[in-house]
Structure formats: structure tokens, C-alpha cells
């Protein structure tokens, strides 16, 4: 069982908030570039800077994803996926770079019975009960 892997393209509601602290001089330079029309707002500049850095390191990211056997993008686990894993006597080792999502209708006991470990670089979406049941397995 590997779930369903899809490429993640952030849309409204599918983004995560990130907070950063900048020195006043850096912040002033950001605001100056926004005022001069280089960027529409602070967020636009920060997103662009992050994407540029990710592009610079894209080869290293791809090599690491392959080496660590991470699923890239969205990996969704439905109740049916986990019930099939339980019926087959399988324990899942979830490793995702992107978004790992466990369906809202998955009971905590089913998740605990079928998920051995979870490693997510990005975001992990699951009900509070499932998160609690898997707390010792999330790395």
C-alpha cells in the first residue's frame, strides 16, 4: 500500500503559513522593492526568493528524495486503503515530501493498526484523533 501519489500544486486553502523574522534593514529593503513595483507585496517577494533557492538546489532535493525513497507530492490514504492494508496484514511506512493526508473518516484504531511510521517533510493532515493515536509514530 502506498496510497495515491499526486503532484501538489498549492491553491487557496492548500498552502501552509510560514512565519519568518527579518532584521529591520532587510525588511526595509523588502518594502522598498514592493513600493518600487518589483513585487506586488512582501509575500510575493518571499515566495519568489524561496522558489529561486529551491530551483538552485533542485538537483540536491531530487537526489535526496530518491535516496530516502520519499513520495513526492500528495499521498492520500482513504479508509479503504487502510482496511485493505489491515486485511493483507501490512503495516505502512509513510514517507512524503509534500502533503500526507489521512481521510477524515479513518478511525484512530484503524490508523494505529495499519500505520507503522510517518515521516512528512511538508504538511500532514489527519483528524485530531488519528494524530493522537499515531503521535509516537510521527517523526
N, CA, C and O atoms as a GROMACS GRO file, in nm:
protein
  556
    1UNK      N    1   0.084  -0.118   0.000
    1UNK     CA    2   0.000   0.000   0.000
    1UNK      C    3   0.089   0.124   0.000
    1UNK      O    4   0.173   0.141   0.089
    2UNK      N    5   0.071   0.208  -0.095
    2UNK     CA    6   0.147   0.332  -0.099
    2UNK      C    7   0.056   0.453  -0.104
    2UNK      O    8   0.105   0.566  -0.104
    3UNK      N    9  -0.071   0.435  -0.108
    3UNK     CA   10  -0.162   0.549  -0.119
    3UNK      C   11  -0.163   0.601  -0.260
    3UNK      O   12  -0.113   0.535  -0.352
    4UNK      N   13  -0.218   0.717  -0.278
    4UNK     CA   14  -0.228   0.778  -0.408
    4UNK      C   15  -0.132   0.896  -0.414
    4UNK      O   16  -0.148   0.991  -0.338
    5UNK      N   17  -0.034   0.891  -0.501
    5UNK     CA   18   0.064   0.999  -0.512
    5UNK      C   19   0.026   1.091  -0.626
    5UNK      O   20   0.004   1.046  -0.739
    6UNK      N   21   0.017   1.218  -0.599
    6UNK     CA   22  -0.013   1.320  -0.697
    6UNK      C   23   0.080   1.437  -0.676
    6UNK      O   24   0.129   1.459  -0.566
    7UNK      N   25   0.104   1.513  -0.782
    7UNK     CA   26   0.186   1.632  -0.768
    7UNK      C   27   0.105   1.739  -0.696
    7UNK      O   28  -0.012   1.762  -0.730
    8UNK      N   29   0.166   1.805  -0.598
    8UNK     CA   30   0.097   1.909  -0.523
    8UNK      C   31   0.121   2.043  -0.592
    8UNK      O   32   0.236   2.084  -0.612
    9UNK      N   33   0.014   2.111  -0.626
    9UNK     CA   34   0.020   2.247  -0.677
    9UNK      C   35  -0.061   2.332  -0.581
    9UNK      O   36  -0.184   2.323  -0.580
   10UNK      N   37   0.006   2.416  -0.499
   10UNK     CA   38  -0.067   2.493  -0.399
   10UNK      C   39  -0.175   2.580  -0.460
   10UNK      O   40  -0.152   2.651  -0.559
   11UNK      N   41  -0.293   2.575  -0.401
   11UNK     CA   42  -0.405   2.660  -0.438
   11UNK      C   43  -0.455   2.721  -0.309
   11UNK      O   44  -0.413   2.681  -0.200
   12UNK      N   45  -0.544   2.816  -0.319
   12UNK     CA   46  -0.602   2.874  -0.200
   12UNK      C   47  -0.653   2.765  -0.108
   12UNK      O   48  -0.727   2.677  -0.152
   13UNK      N   49  -0.615   2.768   0.018
   13UNK     CA   50  -0.658   2.667   0.113
   13UNK      C   51  -0.565   2.548   0.119
   13UNK      O   52  -0.577   2.466   0.210
   14UNK      N   53  -0.471   2.535   0.024
   14UNK     CA   54  -0.377   2.423   0.024
   14UNK      C   55  -0.235   2.472   0.052
   14UNK      O   56  -0.139   2.406   0.014
   15UNK      N   57  -0.222   2.585   0.115
   15UNK     CA   58  -0.091   2.637   0.150
   15UNK      C   59  -0.077   2.636   0.302
   15UNK      O   60  -0.176   2.633   0.375
   16UNK      N   61   0.046   2.638   0.346
   16UNK     CA   62   0.075   2.644   0.489
   16UNK      C   63   0.136   2.780   0.519
   16UNK      O   64   0.211   2.836   0.438
   17UNK      N   65   0.102   2.833   0.633
   17UNK     CA   66   0.156   2.962   0.674
   17UNK      C   67   0.295   2.943   0.731
   17UNK      O   68   0.320   2.849   0.807
   18UNK      N   69   0.386   3.030   0.695
   18UNK     CA   70   0.523   3.027   0.741
   18UNK      C   71   0.555   3.164   0.798
   18UNK      O   72   0.530   3.265   0.732
   19UNK      N   73   0.610   3.169   0.916
   19UNK     CA   74   0.645   3.296   0.979
   19UNK      C   75   0.796   3.309   0.982
   19UNK      O   76   0.866   3.215   1.020
   20UNK      N   77   0.846   3.425   0.941
   20UNK     CA   78   0.991   3.448   0.946
   20UNK      C   79   1.017   3.579   1.020
   20UNK      O   80   0.933   3.668   1.025
   21UNK      N   81   1.135   3.587   1.076
   21UNK     CA   82   1.180   3.710   1.140
   21UNK      C   83   1.291   3.770   1.055
   21UNK      O   84   1.386   3.701   1.019
   22UNK      N   85   1.279   3.897   1.022
   22UNK     CA   86   1.380   3.967   0.944
   22UNK      C   87   1.430   4.086   1.023
   22UNK      O   88   1.356   4.145   1.102
   23UNK      N   89   1.555   4.119   1.001
   23UNK     CA   90   1.608   4.243   1.059
   23UNK      C   91   1.541   4.362   0.994
   23UNK      O   92   1.486   4.352   0.884
   24UNK      N   93   1.546   4.476   1.062
   24UNK     CA   94   1.475   4.595   1.012
   24UNK      C   95   1.532   4.644   0.880
   24UNK      O   96   1.457   4.697   0.798
   25UNK      N   97   1.661   4.629   0.858
   25UNK     CA   98   1.720   4.674   0.732
   25UNK      C   99   1.671   4.585   0.617
   25UNK      O  100   1.633   4.635   0.511
   26UNK      N  101   1.672   4.452   0.639
   26UNK     CA  102   1.621   4.361   0.536
   26UNK      C  103   1.475   4.389   0.507
   26UNK      O  104   1.433   4.394   0.391
   27UNK      N  105   1.396   4.408   0.613
   27UNK     CA  106   1.254   4.436   0.595
   27UNK      C  107   1.234   4.566   0.519
   27UNK      O  108   1.146   4.576   0.433
   28UNK      N  109   1.314   4.666   0.549
   28UNK     CA  110   1.305   4.793   0.478
   28UNK      C  111   1.335   4.777   0.330
   28UNK      O  112   1.270   4.839   0.246
   29UNK      N  113   1.434   4.693   0.298
   29UNK     CA  114   1.467   4.668   0.157
   29UNK      C  115   1.354   4.594   0.086
   29UNK      O  116   1.324   4.622  -0.030
   30UNK      N  117   1.291   4.501   0.157
   30UNK     CA  118   1.175   4.431   0.101
   30UNK      C  119   1.066   4.533   0.069
   30UNK      O  120   1.012   4.534  -0.041
   31UNK      N  121   1.035   4.618   0.166
   31UNK     CA  122   0.930   4.719   0.146
   31UNK      C  123   0.964   4.814   0.032
   31UNK      O  124   0.876   4.855  -0.043
   32UNK      N  125   1.092   4.851   0.018
   32UNK     CA  126   1.134   4.939  -0.090
   32UNK      C  127   1.108   4.873  -0.226
   32UNK      O  128   1.057   4.937  -0.317
   33UNK      N  129   1.144   4.744  -0.239
   33UNK     CA  130   1.121   4.674  -0.365
   33UNK      C  131   0.972   4.663  -0.397
   33UNK      O  132   0.932   4.670  -0.513
   34UNK      N  133   0.890   4.647  -0.294
   34UNK     CA  134   0.745   4.643  -0.314
   34UNK      C  135   0.696   4.780  -0.359
   34UNK      O  136   0.619   4.791  -0.455
   35UNK      N  137   0.740   4.885  -0.291
   35UNK     CA  138   0.699   5.021  -0.328
   35UNK      C  139   0.740   5.056  -0.471
   35UNK      O  140   0.667   5.126  -0.541
   36UNK      N  141   0.855   5.009  -0.512
   36UNK     CA  142   0.906   5.039  -0.647
   36UNK      C  143   0.843   4.952  -0.754
   36UNK      O  144   0.873   4.968  -0.873
   37UNK      N  145   0.755   4.859  -0.714
   37UNK     CA  146   0.681   4.780  -0.811
   37UNK      C  147   0.750   4.653  -0.859
   37UNK      O  148   0.701   4.588  -0.951
   38UNK      N  149   0.861   4.616  -0.798
   38UNK     CA  150   0.927   4.492  -0.836
   38UNK      C  151   0.844   4.371  -0.794
   38UNK      O  152   0.848   4.267  -0.860
   39UNK      N  153   0.770   4.384  -0.685
   39UNK     CA  154   0.684   4.278  -0.633
   39UNK      C  155   0.553   4.341  -0.591
   39UNK      O  156   0.548   4.458  -0.555
   40UNK      N  157   0.447   4.261  -0.595
   40UNK     CA  158   0.315   4.316  -0.560
   40UNK      C  159   0.299   4.334  -0.409
   40UNK      O  160   0.223   4.421  -0.365
   41UNK      N  161   0.369   4.253  -0.331
   41UNK     CA  162   0.363   4.266  -0.185
   41UNK      C  163   0.479   4.186  -0.124
   41UNK      O  164   0.556   4.123  -0.197
   42UNK      N  165   0.492   4.190   0.008
   42UNK     CA  166   0.600   4.119   0.076
   42UNK      C  167   0.595   3.969   0.046
   42UNK      O  168   0.698   3.906   0.021
   43UNK      N  169   0.476   3.913   0.050
   43UNK     CA  170   0.461   3.769   0.028
   43UNK      C  171   0.511   3.730  -0.110
   43UNK      O  172   0.576   3.626  -0.126
   44UNK      N  173   0.481   3.811  -0.209
   44UNK     CA  174   0.526   3.783  -0.346
   44UNK      C  175   0.679   3.776  -0.351
   44UNK      O  176   0.734   3.686  -0.413
   45UNK      N  177   0.746   3.870  -0.287
   45UNK     CA  178   0.893   3.870  -0.285
   45UNK      C  179   0.945   3.746  -0.212
   45UNK      O  180   1.037   3.680  -0.261
   46UNK      N  181   0.888   3.713  -0.098
   46UNK     CA  182   0.935   3.598  -0.020
   46UNK      C  183   0.913   3.468  -0.097
   46UNK      O  184   1.002   3.384  -0.101
   47UNK      N  185   0.795   3.451  -0.157
   47UNK     CA  186   0.770   3.330  -0.237
   47UNK      C  187   0.869   3.318  -0.352
   47UNK      O  188   0.921   3.210  -0.379
   48UNK      N  189   0.894   3.430  -0.419
   48UNK     CA  190   0.988   3.430  -0.531
   48UNK      C  191   1.128   3.392  -0.483
   48UNK      O  192   1.196   3.313  -0.548
   49UNK      N  193   1.170   3.448  -0.371
   49UNK     CA  194   1.303   3.417  -0.318
   49UNK      C  195   1.314   3.269  -0.280
   49UNK      O  196   1.416   3.205  -0.307
   50UNK      N  197   1.210   3.215  -0.218
   50UNK     CA  198   1.212   3.073  -0.180
   50UNK      C  199   1.214   2.986  -0.304
   50UNK      O  200   1.291   2.890  -0.310
   51UNK      N  201   1.132   3.017  -0.403
   51UNK     CA  202   1.131   2.937  -0.526
   51UNK      C  203   1.266   2.942  -0.597
   51UNK      O  204   1.313   2.842  -0.651
   52UNK      N  205   1.330   3.060  -0.597
   52UNK     CA  206   1.461   3.072  -0.659
   52UNK      C  207   1.563   2.984  -0.588
   52UNK      O  208   1.644   2.918  -0.653
   53UNK      N  209   1.560   2.981  -0.456
   53UNK     CA  210   1.653   2.896  -0.380
   53UNK      C  211   1.623   2.749  -0.402
   53UNK      O  212   1.715   2.668  -0.413
   54UNK      N  213   1.496   2.713  -0.409
   54UNK     CA  214   1.461   2.574  -0.436
   54UNK      C  215   1.508   2.533  -0.575
   54UNK      O  216   1.552   2.419  -0.595
   55UNK      N  217   1.501   2.623  -0.671
   55UNK     CA  218   1.549   2.594  -0.806
   55UNK      C  219   1.700   2.575  -0.805
   55UNK      O  220   1.752   2.486  -0.874
   56UNK      N  221   1.772   2.655  -0.729
   56UNK     CA  222   1.918   2.643  -0.719
   56UNK      C  223   1.956   2.505  -0.664
   56UNK      O  224   2.055   2.446  -0.707
   57UNK      N  225   1.877   2.455  -0.570
   57UNK     CA  226   1.908   2.328  -0.504
   57UNK      C  227   1.824   2.211  -0.554
   57UNK      O  228   1.818   2.108  -0.488
   58UNK      N  229   1.759   2.225  -0.669
   58UNK     CA  230   1.668   2.123  -0.720
   58UNK      C  231   1.734   1.987  -0.738
   58UNK      O  232   1.674   1.884  -0.706
   59UNK      N  233   1.857   1.985  -0.787
   59UNK     CA  234   1.926   1.856  -0.806
   59UNK      C  235   1.950   1.786  -0.673
   59UNK      O  236   1.930   1.665  -0.662
   60UNK      N  237   1.992   1.862  -0.572
   60UNK     CA  238   2.016   1.804  -0.440
   60UNK      C  239   1.885   1.751  -0.380
   60UNK      O  240   1.884   1.645  -0.317
   61UNK      N  241   1.777   1.824  -0.399
   61UNK     CA  242   1.647   1.780  -0.348
   61UNK      C  243   1.607   1.649  -0.417
   61UNK      O  244   1.565   1.555  -0.350
   62UNK      N  245   1.620   1.643  -0.548
   62UNK     CA  246   1.582   1.522  -0.621
   62UNK      C  247   1.666   1.401  -0.580
   62UNK      O  248   1.613   1.291  -0.565
   63UNK      N  249   1.797   1.421  -0.563
   63UNK     CA  250   1.883   1.311  -0.519
   63UNK      C  251   1.843   1.262  -0.379
   63UNK      O  252   1.842   1.142  -0.353
   64UNK      N  253   1.812   1.356  -0.292
   64UNK     CA  254   1.773   1.319  -0.155
   64UNK      C  255   1.639   1.249  -0.153
   64UNK      O  256   1.622   1.152  -0.079
   65UNK      N  257   1.544   1.296  -0.232
   65UNK     CA  258   1.412   1.230  -0.241
   65UNK      C  259   1.431   1.086  -0.286
   65UNK      O  260   1.370   0.995  -0.229
   66UNK      N  261   1.513   1.064  -0.386
   66UNK     CA  262   1.537   0.928  -0.437
   66UNK      C  263   1.608   0.843  -0.332
   66UNK      O  264   1.572   0.728  -0.310
   67UNK      N  265   1.710   0.900  -0.269
   67UNK     CA  266   1.788   0.824  -0.170
   67UNK      C  267   1.702   0.785  -0.050
   67UNK      O  268   1.714   0.674   0.001
   68UNK      N  269   1.616   0.875  -0.007
   68UNK     CA  270   1.534   0.848   0.111
   68UNK      C  271   1.401   0.782   0.076
   68UNK      O  272   1.318   0.758   0.164
   69UNK      N  273   1.380   0.753  -0.050
   69UNK     CA  274   1.256   0.692  -0.101
   69UNK      C  275   1.131   0.764  -0.049
   69UNK      O  276   1.040   0.702   0.006
   70UNK      N  277   1.130   0.893  -0.068
   70UNK     CA  278   1.015   0.975  -0.030
   70UNK      C  279   0.917   0.982  -0.147
   70UNK      O  280   0.959   0.994  -0.262
   71UNK      N  281   0.788   0.976  -0.117
   71UNK     CA  282   0.686   1.002  -0.218
   71UNK      C  283   0.680   1.154  -0.234
   71UNK      O  284   0.676   1.227  -0.135
   72UNK      N  285   0.680   1.201  -0.355
   72UNK     CA  286   0.683   1.344  -0.383
   72UNK      C  287   0.544   1.390  -0.422
   72UNK      O  288   0.485   1.337  -0.516
   73UNK      N  289   0.492   1.489  -0.352
   73UNK     CA  290   0.360   1.545  -0.384
   73UNK      C  291   0.259   1.514  -0.276
   73UNK      O  292   0.287   1.528  -0.157
   74UNK      N  293   0.142   1.472  -0.318
   74UNK     CA  294   0.031   1.440  -0.228
   74UNK      C  295   0.018   1.289  -0.216
   74UNK      O  296   0.014   1.218  -0.316
   75UNK      N  297   0.012   1.240  -0.093
   75UNK     CA  298  -0.016   1.099  -0.070
   75UNK      C  299  -0.138   1.093   0.022
   75UNK      O  300  -0.133   1.136   0.137
   76UNK      N  301  -0.247   1.039  -0.033
   76UNK     CA  302  -0.375   1.034   0.038
   76UNK      C  303  -0.406   0.889   0.076
   76UNK      O  304  -0.392   0.798  -0.007
   77UNK      N  305  -0.448   0.869   0.199
   77UNK     CA  306  -0.487   0.736   0.246
   77UNK      C  307  -0.634   0.739   0.286
   77UNK      O  308  -0.673   0.811   0.378
   78UNK      N  309  -0.713   0.661   0.217
   78UNK     CA  310  -0.856   0.652   0.246
   78UNK      C  311  -0.879   0.541   0.348
   78UNK      O  312  -0.789   0.463   0.379
   79UNK      N  313  -0.999   0.536   0.398
   79UNK     CA  314  -1.037   0.427   0.489
   79UNK      C  315  -1.022   0.292   0.418
   79UNK      O  316  -0.974   0.196   0.477
   80UNK      N  317  -1.063   0.286   0.291
   80UNK     CA  318  -1.050   0.162   0.212
   80UNK      C  319  -0.903   0.119   0.200
   80UNK      O  320  -0.872   0.001   0.214
   81UNK      N  321  -0.812   0.216   0.175
   81UNK     CA  322  -0.669   0.184   0.165
   81UNK      C  323  -0.621   0.117   0.293
   81UNK      O  324  -0.551   0.015   0.288
   82UNK      N  325  -0.658   0.174   0.407
   82UNK     CA  326  -0.611   0.120   0.534
   82UNK      C  327  -0.679  -0.013   0.569
   82UNK      O  328  -0.617  -0.101   0.628
   83UNK      N  329  -0.804  -0.027   0.531
   83UNK     CA  330  -0.872  -0.156   0.555
   83UNK      C  331  -0.810  -0.266   0.469
   83UNK      O  332  -0.798  -0.380   0.515
   84UNK      N  333  -0.769  -0.233   0.345
   84UNK     CA  334  -0.701  -0.331   0.261
   84UNK      C  335  -0.565  -0.368   0.320
   84UNK      O  336  -0.526  -0.485   0.317
   85UNK      N  337  -0.495  -0.271   0.373
   85UNK     CA  338  -0.366  -0.299   0.436
   85UNK      C  339  -0.384  -0.391   0.557
   85UNK      O  340  -0.307  -0.484   0.577
   86UNK      N  341  -0.487  -0.364   0.637
   86UNK     CA  342  -0.513  -0.448   0.755
   86UNK      C  343  -0.548  -0.591   0.711
   86UNK      O  344  -0.498  -0.688   0.770
   87UNK      N  345  -0.632  -0.604   0.610
   87UNK     CA  346  -0.671  -0.737   0.560
   87UNK      C  347  -0.550  -0.815   0.506
   87UNK      O  348  -0.546  -0.937   0.516
   88UNK      N  349  -0.453  -0.743   0.450
   88UNK     CA  350  -0.334  -0.807   0.395
   88UNK      C  351  -0.225  -0.826   0.500
   88UNK      O  352  -0.120  -0.883   0.472
   89UNK      N  353  -0.252  -0.778   0.622
   89UNK     CA  354  -0.152  -0.790   0.728
   89UNK      C  355  -0.033  -0.698   0.709
   89UNK      O  356   0.077  -0.728   0.757
   90UNK      N  357  -0.053  -0.588   0.638
   90UNK     CA  358   0.056  -0.494   0.609
   90UNK      C  359   0.055  -0.377   0.706
   90UNK      O  360  -0.050  -0.330   0.749
   91UNK      N  361   0.176  -0.331   0.740
   91UNK     CA  362   0.194  -0.208   0.816
   91UNK      C  363   0.259  -0.107   0.722
   91UNK      O  364   0.360  -0.137   0.658
   92UNK      N  365   0.203   0.011   0.712
   92UNK     CA  366   0.251   0.112   0.620
   92UNK      C  367   0.361   0.198   0.683
   92UNK      O  368   0.354   0.234   0.800
   93UNK      N  369   0.459   0.228   0.603
   93UNK     CA  370   0.563   0.323   0.640
   93UNK      C  371   0.547   0.440   0.544
   93UNK      O  372   0.590   0.434   0.429
   94UNK      N  373   0.485   0.546   0.592
   94UNK     CA  374   0.453   0.662   0.508
   94UNK      C  375   0.571   0.758   0.511
   94UNK      O  376   0.614   0.802   0.618
   95UNK      N  377   0.624   0.791   0.392
   95UNK     CA  378   0.734   0.886   0.379
   95UNK      C  379   0.702   0.980   0.263
   95UNK      O  380   0.698   0.938   0.148
   96UNK      N  381   0.679   1.106   0.295
   96UNK     CA  382   0.630   1.201   0.195
   96UNK      C  383   0.705   1.333   0.202
   96UNK      O  384   0.734   1.384   0.311
   97UNK      N  385   0.737   1.386   0.085
   97UNK     CA  386   0.782   1.524   0.073
   97UNK      C  387   0.668   1.595   0.002
   97UNK      O  388   0.649   1.579  -0.118
   98UNK      N  389   0.592   1.672   0.076
   98UNK     CA  390   0.474   1.739   0.023
   98UNK      C  391   0.362   1.734   0.124
   98UNK      O  392   0.373   1.792   0.232
   99UNK      N  393   0.255   1.664   0.090
   99UNK     CA  394   0.138   1.655   0.177
   99UNK      C  395   0.097   1.510   0.194
   99UNK      O  396   0.072   1.440   0.096
  100UNK      N  397   0.091   1.464   0.318
  100UNK     CA  398   0.035   1.333   0.350
  100UNK      C  399  -0.099   1.358   0.417
  100UNK      O  400  -0.109   1.437   0.511
  101UNK      N  401  -0.202   1.291   0.366
  101UNK     CA  402  -0.337   1.315   0.417
  101UNK      C  403  -0.404   1.182   0.447
  101UNK      O  404  -0.405   1.091   0.364
  102UNK      N  405  -0.462   1.171   0.566
  102UNK     CA  406  -0.541   1.055   0.604
  102UNK      C  407  -0.686   1.101   0.609
  102UNK      O  408  -0.718   1.199   0.676
  103UNK      N  409  -0.772   1.030   0.539
  103UNK     CA  410  -0.912   1.070   0.525
  103UNK      C  411  -0.977   1.092   0.662
  103UNK      O  412  -0.943   1.028   0.761
  104UNK      N  413  -1.071   1.183   0.664
  104UNK     CA  414  -1.139   1.221   0.788
  104UNK      C  415  -1.220   1.106   0.847
  104UNK      O  416  -1.244   1.104   0.968
  105UNK      N  417  -1.264   1.011   0.764
  105UNK     CA  418  -1.347   0.901   0.815
  105UNK      C  419  -1.266   0.782   0.867
  105UNK      O  420  -1.323   0.679   0.900
  106UNK      N  421  -1.133   0.796   0.873
  106UNK     CA  422  -1.048   0.687   0.923
  106UNK      C  423  -1.050   0.688   1.076
  106UNK      O  424  -1.012   0.788   1.138
  107UNK      N  425  -1.095   0.578   1.138
  107UNK     CA  426  -1.095   0.572   1.284
  107UNK      C  427  -0.951   0.562   1.337
  107UNK      O  428  -0.864   0.507   1.272
  108UNK      N  429  -0.930   0.617   1.454
  108UNK     CA  430  -0.796   0.617   1.515
  108UNK      C  431  -0.742   0.475   1.530
  108UNK      O  432  -0.623   0.452   1.507
  109UNK      N  433  -0.827   0.380   1.569
  109UNK     CA  434  -0.779   0.243   1.589
  109UNK      C  435  -0.735   0.177   1.458
  109UNK      O  436  -0.642   0.097   1.459
  110UNK      N  437  -0.800   0.211   1.347
  110UNK     CA  438  -0.759   0.158   1.217
  110UNK      C  439  -0.624   0.216   1.177
  110UNK      O  440  -0.536   0.145   1.128
  111UNK      N  441  -0.606   0.345   1.198
  111UNK     CA  442  -0.478   0.409   1.167
  111UNK      C  443  -0.366   0.345   1.249
  111UNK      O  444  -0.259   0.314   1.196
  112UNK      N  445  -0.390   0.326   1.376
  112UNK     CA  446  -0.288   0.268   1.465
  112UNK      C  447  -0.257   0.124   1.424
  112UNK      O  448  -0.142   0.080   1.436
  113UNK      N  449  -0.356   0.051   1.378
  113UNK     CA  450  -0.336  -0.089   1.341
  113UNK      C  451  -0.263  -0.106   1.208
  113UNK      O  452  -0.212  -0.214   1.179
  114UNK      N  453  -0.258  -0.001   1.126
  114UNK     CA  454  -0.203  -0.017   0.991
  114UNK      C  455  -0.086   0.075   0.957
  114UNK      O  456  -0.022   0.055   0.854
  115UNK      N  457  -0.058   0.174   1.040
  115UNK     CA  458   0.050   0.269   1.009
  115UNK      C  459   0.162   0.252   1.110
  115UNK      O  460   0.147   0.280   1.229
  116UNK      N  461   0.275   0.205   1.058
  116UNK     CA  462   0.392   0.180   1.143
  116UNK      C  463   0.469   0.308   1.172
  116UNK      O  464   0.513   0.330   1.285
  117UNK      N  465   0.485   0.394   1.070
  117UNK     CA  466   0.561   0.517   1.088
  117UNK      C  467   0.518   0.620   0.984
  117UNK      O  468   0.468   0.588   0.877
  118UNK      N  469   0.540   0.746   1.022
  118UNK     CA  470   0.509   0.858   0.931
  118UNK      C  471   0.624   0.957   0.936
  118UNK      O  472   0.661   1.007   1.043
  119UNK      N  473   0.680   0.986   0.819
  119UNK     CA  474   0.780   1.090   0.803
  119UNK      C  475   0.727   1.184   0.696
  119UNK      O  476   0.709   1.142   0.581
  120UNK      N  477   0.701   1.308   0.731
  120UNK     CA  478   0.648   1.404   0.635
  120UNK      C  479   0.734   1.529   0.639
  120UNK      O  480   0.751   1.592   0.743
  121UNK      N  481   0.787   1.565   0.523
  121UNK     CA  482   0.854   1.693   0.505
  121UNK      C  483   0.756   1.779   0.427
  121UNK      O  484   0.746   1.768   0.305
  122UNK      N  485   0.686   1.863   0.497
  122UNK     CA  486   0.579   1.943   0.438
  122UNK      C  487   0.464   1.949   0.536
  122UNK      O  488   0.479   2.006   0.644
  123UNK      N  489   0.350   1.892   0.499
  123UNK     CA  490   0.231   1.901   0.584
  123UNK      C  491   0.167   1.763   0.599
  123UNK      O  492   0.167   1.682   0.506
  124UNK      N  493   0.112   1.740   0.718
  124UNK     CA  494   0.041   1.616   0.748
  124UNK      C  495  -0.098   1.653   0.795
  124UNK      O  496  -0.114   1.722   0.896
  125UNK      N  497  -0.200   1.606   0.722
  125UNK     CA  498  -0.339   1.633   0.757
  125UNK      C  499  -0.407   1.505   0.802
  125UNK      O  500  -0.411   1.406   0.728
  126UNK      N  501  -0.459   1.508   0.922
  126UNK     CA  502  -0.534   1.395   0.977
  126UNK      C  503  -0.620   1.449   1.090
  126UNK      O  504  -0.594   1.557   1.142
  127UNK      N  505  -0.722   1.375   1.125
  127UNK     CA  506  -0.810   1.418   1.234
  127UNK      C  507  -0.730   1.422   1.364
  127UNK      O  508  -0.628   1.355   1.377
  128UNK      N  509  -0.776   1.502   1.461
  128UNK     CA  510  -0.708   1.506   1.590
  128UNK      C  511  -0.698   1.368   1.655
  128UNK      O  512  -0.597   1.338   1.719
  129UNK      N  513  -0.800   1.285   1.640
  129UNK     CA  514  -0.796   1.150   1.700
  129UNK      C  515  -0.688   1.064   1.635
  129UNK      O  516  -0.616   0.992   1.705
  130UNK      N  517  -0.676   1.071   1.503
  130UNK     CA  518  -0.573   0.993   1.433
  130UNK      C  519  -0.435   1.046   1.469
  130UNK      O  520  -0.344   0.967   1.494
  131UNK      N  521  -0.419   1.176   1.471
  131UNK     CA  522  -0.290   1.236   1.511
  131UNK      C  523  -0.249   1.187   1.649
  131UNK      O  524  -0.133   1.150   1.671
  132UNK      N  525  -0.343   1.187   1.740
  132UNK     CA  526  -0.315   1.144   1.878
  132UNK      C  527  -0.276   0.997   1.881
  132UNK      O  528  -0.181   0.959   1.949
  133UNK      N  529  -0.350   0.915   1.807
  133UNK     CA  530  -0.323   0.770   1.805
  133UNK      C  531  -0.188   0.739   1.744
  133UNK      O  532  -0.126   0.638   1.779
  134UNK      N  533  -0.140   0.823   1.654
  134UNK     CA  534  -0.013   0.800   1.586
  134UNK      C  535   0.102   0.886   1.637
  134UNK      O  536   0.211   0.886   1.579
  135UNK      N  537   0.078   0.958   1.745
  135UNK     CA  538   0.177   1.055   1.795
  135UNK      C  539   0.316   0.995   1.813
  135UNK      O  540   0.416   1.061   1.782
  136UNK      N  541   0.326   0.873   1.861
  136UNK     CA  542   0.457   0.811   1.883
  136UNK      C  543   0.518   0.754   1.755
  136UNK      O  544   0.629   0.702   1.757
  137UNK      N  545   0.446   0.764   1.644
  137UNK     CA  546   0.495   0.710   1.517
  137UNK      C  547   0.525   0.818   1.415
  137UNK      O  548   0.574   0.789   1.306
  138UNK      N  549   0.497   0.943   1.450
  138UNK     CA  550   0.523   1.057   1.360
  138UNK      C  551   0.662   1.110   1.390
  138UNK      O  552   0.694   1.148   1.502
  139UNK      N  553   0.744   1.112   1.286
  139UNK     CA  554   0.882   1.158   1.303
  139UNK      C  555   0.907   1.282   1.224
  139UNK      O  556   1.017   1.336   1.226
   0.00000   0.00000   0.00000
